[in-house]
């Protein structure tokens, strides 16, 4: 494993406050961007993350559909972290002692900080392994999805009878199902004969949390693209499902990363880090968390990439303010936010609250928002 460190430098007086960022999720890349733009010589920053780049979840379905290249959807974390007072350690964190702020890494080394911030996302819920040649691809974490998708892609053209089971009928599952259908159609010059895509949802209806109008639009689009919907289906039995499908994509339930359970941090019932309105651990004030790894106890919201992006600026402010002994700013999440669901063919559905709309113009709007977001991290 590459343990090289880049950008490590200090002032002549030496750093007075050491902040360790674990993970390069959507909130942490914004923290890096802001620290880079406004360098604080009294703060030393260390990023611990396994890869030199990180993917943006909002553009992942477009990548699967073939609209974006890998470079289009990735933020170069190594470049983002190249500034004075910042070091990047390309290792996967496997342990945290919240009491001592010590982070253990998979090569056996460790690092301590004055403050720890965690943005490591979540993992697909545990499923039984496949017993035949079926490929099981978790949608989270995103690096695991990319590795799995790289194995699926060669089969899109060669396996005429390929069939997909998409476990999870939320927005992510719907987008991936439609993206795969579009990609198959392009590769096979029309309707992908023999290919089957089934959306599997454990509850009574798909798209929980969406308005009835938006749900109706997307169900109609799924049907028009020949995607089957099966509700009241147990998606946790990978062994059974792998007998029916050649590819299983796990876009449903998630769980926290394993090492959080031994950190000593207070968690919610599901095991996610319990944070207050400042994104600060309710049990360990020197620990912060954002994105899917965090559970906002005072203002609970569904986990989403939108929420992680919005947490980034407040997290950056609070890490700076913590270092200077200042009062922290609250993160005030919206009760409703804009959802833009791409449907594969550069068409999309927009929804917020009871309002919804659809069209090619919605996809162009989404594409503009996504590309604008990515340009923020070009250095």
Secondary structure as GFF3:
##gff-version 3
##sequence-region A 1 379
A	DSSP	beta_strand	5	6	.	.	.	ID=ss1
A	DSSP	beta_strand	17	22	.	.	.	ID=ss2
A	DSSP	alpha_helix	26	37	.	.	.	ID=ss3
A	DSSP	beta_strand	43	48	.	.	.	ID=ss4
A	DSSP	beta_strand	53	55	.	.	.	ID=ss5
A	DSSP	three_ten_helix	57	59	.	.	.	ID=ss6
A	DSSP	alpha_helix	60	65	.	.	.	ID=ss7
A	DSSP	three_ten_helix	71	73	.	.	.	ID=ss8
A	DSSP	beta_strand	74	76	.	.	.	ID=ss9
A	DSSP	alpha_helix	77	80	.	.	.	ID=ss10
A	DSSP	beta_strand	86	89	.	.	.	ID=ss11
A	DSSP	beta_strand	93	97	.	.	.	ID=ss12
A	DSSP	beta_strand	102	105	.	.	.	ID=ss13
A	DSSP	beta_strand	110	112	.	.	.	ID=ss14
A	DSSP	beta_strand	115	118	.	.	.	ID=ss15
A	DSSP	beta_strand	123	124	.	.	.	ID=ss16
A	DSSP	beta_strand	135	138	.	.	.	ID=ss17
A	DSSP	alpha_helix	142	153	.	.	.	ID=ss18
A	DSSP	alpha_helix	155	158	.	.	.	ID=ss19
A	DSSP	beta_strand	163	167	.	.	.	ID=ss20
A	DSSP	alpha_helix	171	187	.	.	.	ID=ss21
A	DSSP	beta_strand	196	200	.	.	.	ID=ss22
A	DSSP	alpha_helix	212	224	.	.	.	ID=ss23
A	DSSP	beta_strand	228	230	.	.	.	ID=ss24
A	DSSP	alpha_helix	238	244	.	.	.	ID=ss25
A	DSSP	beta_strand	247	250	.	.	.	ID=ss26
A	DSSP	beta_strand	254	255	.	.	.	ID=ss27
A	DSSP	three_ten_helix	258	262	.	.	.	ID=ss28
A	DSSP	beta_strand	273	275	.	.	.	ID=ss29
A	DSSP	beta_strand	287	289	.	.	.	ID=ss30
A	DSSP	three_ten_helix	291	293	.	.	.	ID=ss31
A	DSSP	beta_strand	294	296	.	.	.	ID=ss32
A	DSSP	alpha_helix	305	323	.	.	.	ID=ss33
A	DSSP	beta_strand	339	342	.	.	.	ID=ss34
A	DSSP	beta_strand	348	352	.	.	.	ID=ss35
A	DSSP	beta_strand	355	359	.	.	.	ID=ss36
A	DSSP	alpha_helix	360	375	.	.	.	ID=ss37
###
